[in-house]
């Protein structure tokens, strides 16, 4: 398997997901672990040779901009290994869930932009959890939404700049207002239309906002300081969104930017990606 893994694809009713275990130090290992799961028709796990997989991951939030509740700067430690989806969940993947009797039978509208490999939109936090619950049941593996700490660690990929590629938005790096792409401020782009970050993850900046597991906290130091959400799934009136979207300014695409949404709120700028808890002996 080449570095970068398999692109999410469809063949009949079979869908492929690719996940990468994120190493604590990308100088030691950019590619540490892949797991590929074939869904719907058959479930087959294929694991590449393990290079380096660490159970304790850490990063420092060093960005100084005081925008979108991203302050104050503070260290974050993630104490358990995990994997994360290379792309946002697509319409094709969502409809596989629906066809299998999952996702509460909900078919989100694609606004006339097309489905297929575009990220699924018009899904709320509850919808996203219906999908990961189905995926977990289907595979017998602990799929879930990423925590906010995990999401930012994955997005930064070892960087401390505003965006994973640097401090300037540049041209055609992402899908947003004034990003310079053909989809700017019009619609979503197909997943992996832009370059991936150093961990091989696509669209961590722009395209659609992504739900994470955490309840919203105004004080960011209270949010997943150890990589564990500060509250359970119940009794939470606000959930956190990360990453920015096709309809946002570049400031909202920064790795530190964060907003909140109602768990039952749907919008054509909101989607999600999945995470997978890995056993402690994955290193």
PyMOL commands that set and color helices and strands:
alter all, ss='L'
color gray80, all
select helices_A, chain A and resi 91-99+103-105+125-139+148-156+220-222+250-253+280-282
alter helices_A, ss='H'
color red, helices_A
select strands_A, chain A and resi 10-11+14-21+34-39+45-47+57-60+75-78+82-85+143-145+209-215+239-242+258-261+270-271+274-277
alter strands_A, ss='S'
color yellow, strands_A
deselect
rebuild
show_as cartoon
